[in-house]
Amino acid sequence: MSLKEARDEASASELLSRQGKRAADARHAENRQIAQVIKNWYLENRHKFKSMDAAAEEAMKLEPISFRTARKYIGEAAKELRARS
């Protein structure tokens, strides 16, 4: 393989990689938005719940997500809150 062919192949590979990353970003944009909504909601309402599990149960009513997903987002928000303190 010549140097030019290698460069062209690398360039095509990089192009496909960039396109794949853009497609993945677009595909997951809604999930990231839901995660941010749940995290913001938890930070504003955490004092109303005795546990993160109870908050996750309530968060399931806000967005179309499972308990496990809600609990994950709430756990991330709580961790971020502890890191700020």
Helices and strands as residue ranges (DSSP letters): H 3-45, G 46-48, H 52-59, H 67-84
